């Protein structure tokens, strides 16, 4: 949904990457911008992978957490090196050492670059107890009981992705082939319970990965795969698919 414009020098073009926007919100924003600004050229839907998304490497100024702005800091501890007036607008500035800020707080687009995915997953899986091995070196497993659960509880998603009816090894391999390009989200520790009583033998390290498959409708759709990480064997078990 881009309108044509006279070619300008590249530094005169600005891209704003937005997440968690509903279709209704997108339509309303598009109509408002299109009717009020000649500088607005339109939008590109990056809900799933495309060539433009591959080329986006957007600079990150800071992270906002409520009334705090988190930035990297130099060797002498000076944050907000770009000099934006955060404090004048009511924000407290928090500085984090650059060697920690970049790997742990730097924002990355989920744009399908294997090297970036390896770096991201190495850090994420280490947090979950691993030893800096990336997702691309894990084994993916799905047992028969999990196949039955996914077929019953998430059967529509599996069917839409063309994965219905696959045996455990085929389904695991289909998901495995998609994992290496994506970033890891929602790292969490889940306390195990049995019959409402805490059971440490069922404790789990969990994370979520987004994968894309062609849908039966002809479009490409993105699915969320919930994974359980077993650090001792560096394996991932598929738990949910929706």
HELIX and SHEET records of a PDB file:
HELIX    1   1 UNK A   10  UNK A   12  5                                   3    
HELIX    2   2 UNK A   23  UNK A   36  1                                  14    
HELIX    3   3 UNK A   51  UNK A   55  1                                   5    
HELIX    4   4 UNK A   87  UNK A   89  5                                   3    
HELIX    5   5 UNK A   98  UNK A  105  1                                   8    
HELIX    6   6 UNK A  114  UNK A  127  1                                  14    
HELIX    7   7 UNK A  135  UNK A  137  5                                   3    
HELIX    8   8 UNK A  144  UNK A  153  1                                  10    
HELIX    9   9 UNK A  155  UNK A  160  1                                   6    
HELIX   10  10 UNK A  168  UNK A  179  1                                  12    
HELIX   11  11 UNK A  200  UNK A  202  5                                   3    
SHEET    1   A 3 UNK A  63  UNK A  65  0                                        
SHEET    2   A 3 UNK A  68  UNK A  73 -1                                        
SHEET    3   A 3 UNK A  92  UNK A  97  1                                        
SHEET    1   B 5 UNK A 139  UNK A 141  0                                        
SHEET    2   B 5 UNK A 235  UNK A 241  1                                        
SHEET    3   B 5 UNK A 220  UNK A 230 -1                                        
SHEET    4   B 5 UNK A 204  UNK A 214 -1                                        
SHEET    5   B 5 UNK A 184  UNK A 190 -1                                        
SHEET    1   C 2 UNK A 193  UNK A 194  0                                        
SHEET    2   C 2 UNK A 197  UNK A 198 -1                                        
END                                                                             
